Amino acid sequence: MCNVGGMDRVLRIVVGLVLIGLAAMHTVGAWGWIGVVPLLTGAVGWCPAYRLLGIKTCCTKP
C-alpha cells in the first residue's frame, strides 16, 4: 500500500542520499546515517509515520 506520493518520494530519496553522502565523507556526525530512513521510505513508497498520522501524499484512483 502506497502512502508517499511522487514529489514526496523524490525529495525523500534526495535528502536520504545527501545525508548518507555527508556521513560517509565525515562532514556530519554519525547522525547523518539516519538518511537511510527517508531513502528507504522514498524507495518503497510507504512511511509508517504517515500511516500513524493518517497522512497520504500519493494519488489514489477511485
Sequence and secondary structure as in RCSB ss.txt:
>XXXX:A:sequence
MCNVGGMDRVLRIVVGLVLIGLAAMHTVGAWGWIGVVPLLTGAVGWCPAYRLLGIKTCCTKP
>XXXX:A:secstr
   S HHHHHHHHHHHHHHHHHHHTTSS GGGGGGHHHHHHHHHT  HHHHHHT   S    
